């Protein structure tokens, strides 16, 4: 269905469009694309399974894009394993060390976030921009009032003012222009709401790059929700903003829920019913995930049940990664493992996967998750575990060739000259 038209006296600001190039779920930002929701994992990125579980939970809660920190080579190595299994584009958050940006690119991330206040040497900034240009990977220039470049801070009287935030973004853009890179979105975040609003207003006057909105360090709910909403809603109602993040001191799933609800309340995103998420497919996939996902989407289309359903390509990782979904199915050895909140309840022939999803979705809608779990077939969990172990034996531990990426990342392990 088309996105609803927002009723506002301010038309939405027209920006150029960039795309985060996820293999099965690319996300456009800016232009005529709907405003997107972002959040950030709170796990250690080196904890691959824990991070993936959070990524899937965020996707299920409405996040279109998820950011993960890349503060050390171990985190980049984790990203090499996370990225091919993520259902949404992954942004690597980079601070201080430009080598971490290069390592994240080797890991295959779909976007970088660079803070101009932290990576300051022009040659390093331009090197990263050139690498992104060569790979077709966009960058977010993430200006933050709490980490403004010292020279700009001094220039404006040792104060954080909107003009300083905007100038910081323009300085970074100038470095990118030197290498012909313009696949960029920009944020000028601050924890002071009036300051943040004015900075974005000024920035929107001087650039047509898409803007990422956020009130940084908004704090815990409910005060943090109010504070962030005050800034985000004001700008969105003025037609400013292409993608948003709530920065809450809380479970990041709350950020995704809040972002989605705000966009729906403003008429910028369609009201949600069914939320179907799917893995992008990888070396472990045992089924055509795109085809099964489409069949499931079509089958559920008329029902509009308000549940989260996951379609996963393999039984090795699927039930664990998507365990926050109300219902899911994972393929393996010509069979589908049906799971409710991560708990396997039935094993069905591959041809019956979509029918089984419909059957069990109706049970959940009518009787609830716990009732569905109580209906689990005896021995289903044991059958599923046997399939999982058999596939591990056949495919090995690294079906995604992540070790090859990690080897390239390891070559970057040398003293940093910043």
C-alpha positions, 0 to 999 in steps of 0.5 A, spaced: 500 500 500 502 507 498 504 511 504 499 515 507 500 523 505 502 527 511 497 533 513 501 539 514 502 546 512 509 544 511 511 540 504 516 535 506 523 537 504 525 534 497 532 531 498 537 527 494 536 519 495 541 514 498 540 507 498 543 502 504 545 496 499 542 490 503 542 484 498 534 483 500 532 489 503 535 495 501 533 501 504 532 508 501 533 514 505 531 521 502 527 523 496 520 520 495 522 514 500 518 514 507 521 516 513 525 510 516 526 508 523 533 507 526 536 504 532 542 501 535 544 495 538 547 495 546 551 488 545 558 488 544 559 487 537 564 481 538 558 477 541 555 475 534 549 471 537 547 476 542 548 482 537 544 478 532 538 477 537 538 484 538 538 486 531 532 481 529 528 484 535 529 491 533 527 489 526 521 486 529 519 492 533 520 496 526 527 498 525 528 499 518 536 500 519 540 498 525 547 501 527 552 497 531 559 499 534 565 498 531 570 500 536 575 495 535 578 489 530 574 484 534 568 488 533 569 488 526 570 481 526 563 480 529 560 484 523 563 480 518 559 474 521 553 479 523 552 482 516 550 476 512 545 474 517 542 481 518 535 482 516 536 489 515 542 494 513 547 494 518 551 501 519 558 501 523 559 506 528 566 509 528 569 513 533 576 516 533 580 510 529 579 511 521 582 504 521 576 501 524 572 504 518 576 500 513 575 494 517 568 495 517 568 496 510 572 489 509 566 486 514 561 488 508 557 493 512 552 497 508 553 504 511 558 508 516 557 513 521 563 518 522 563 523 527 567 529 524 569 531 532 573 524 532 576 523 526 580 529 524 586 528 519 583 530 512 587 524 509 584 519 513 577 522 512 578 522 505 581 515 505 575 512 508 570 516 503 574 514 497 573 507 499 566 508 500 565 511 493 569 505 490 564 500 494 558 504 493 557 504 501 554 511 504 556 515 510 552 518 515 556 525 517 554 524 525 555 531 528 554 531 535 554 537 540 558 533 545 564 532 541 565 538 537 571 539 534 575 544 539 577 549 533 569 550 532 568 550 539 573 556 540 571 559 534 564 560 537 566 563 544 567 556 547 559 555 546 555 549 542 551 553 537 547 551 531 552 555 527 558 550 529 554 544 528 552 546 521 559 548 520 562 542 522 558 538 517 560 542 511 567 541 513 566 534 512 562 535 506 568 539 503 573 533 504 568 528 501 567 533 495 575 533 494 574 525 492 568 526 489 564 522 494 556 525 495 553 518 497 551 522 504 546 523 509 547 528 515 545 529 522 547 535 527 544 532 534 544 535 541 541 534 547 538 541 548 532 540 544 531 548 542 539 547 539 538 541 536 531 544 532 535 550 530 541 546 527 537 542 523 533 548 520 539 551 518 542 545 515 536 544 511 537 551 508 544 549 506 544 542 503 539 537 500 543 531 503 538 527 507 537 528 514 538 523 520 534 526 526 535 525 533 536 528 540 542 525 543 542 522 550 535 524 551 535 519 557 530 514 560 523 514 559 518 517 560 522 524 560 527 521 554 521 520 550 518 526 551 524 530 550 526 526 543 519 527 541 519 534 542 525 535 537 523 530 532 516 531 531 517 539 531 522 538 525 518 532 521 512 537 522 516 542 518 517 537 513 525 536 515 527 529 516 528 523 512 530 518 518 530 518 525 532 515 531 530 515 539 536 515 543 533 513 549 537 510 556 533 503 555 532 497 551 533 499 544 527 495 542 523 501 545 527 506 541 524 502 535 517 502 537 517 509 539 520 511 532 515 507 528 509 510 533 511 517 532 511 516 524 504 513 524 502 518 529 504 524 524 501 520 518 508 519 515 508 511 515 502 506 514 499 503 520 502 497 522 498 490 522 502 484 521 510 485 521 513 480 517 521 479 517 526 475 514 533 473 513 537 476 507 539 469 505 546 467 506 551 461 505 547 456 510 540 458 506 536 451 505 530 455 501 529 460 497 527 465 502 525 471 498 520 466 495 517 463 501 517 470 504 513 473 498 508 467 499 507 468 506 506 475 505 501 474 500 497 469 504 497 473 510 495 479 506 488 479 508 488 477 515 492 483 517 494 480 524 498 484 529 503 479 530 511 478 528 512 473 523 519 471 521 521 467 515 529 464 516 533 461 511 536 456 516 535 452 522 542 453 524 541 460 526 534 462 525 530 460 531 535 463 535 536 470 531 528 471 531 526 468 537 523 475 539 518 474 533 511 471 535 512 466 530 517 463 525 519 458 521 526 456 519 528 451 513 533 445 513 533 438 510 527 439 506 523 441 512 521 447 516 522 448 523 516 452 526 517 456 532 513 460 537 518 465 541 524 461 539 521 455 541 520 449 536 513 447 536 512 443 530 517 440 524 513 440 517 515 438 510 518 444 506 512 445 501 507 446 507 511 451 511 507 457 509 500 453 511 503 451 517 505 459 519 498 461 517 495 455 522 499 457 528 498 464 527 491 463 528 492 459 534 496 465 537 491 470 535 485 467 538 489 463 544 495 467 545 503 465 545 503 460 551 497 456 548 500 455 542 507 453 545 503 448 549 500 445 543 507 443 541 508 436 538 512 431 542 519 430 539 519 436 535 524 440 539 529 433 538 527 433 531 529 440 530 536 439 534 538 433 530 537 437 523 541 443 526 547 438 528 546 434 521 547 441 517 553 443 522 556 437 520 555 438 513 556 445 512 561 446 517 561 452 522 563 458 517 558 457 511 558 464 510 566 465 509 566 470 514 573 467 516 576 470 509 573 477 511 576 476 518 583 475 515 583 481 511 580 485 517 586 482 521 591 485 516 589 492 518 591 490 525 597 495 526 599 501 530 594 507 528 598 513 526 592 518 529 
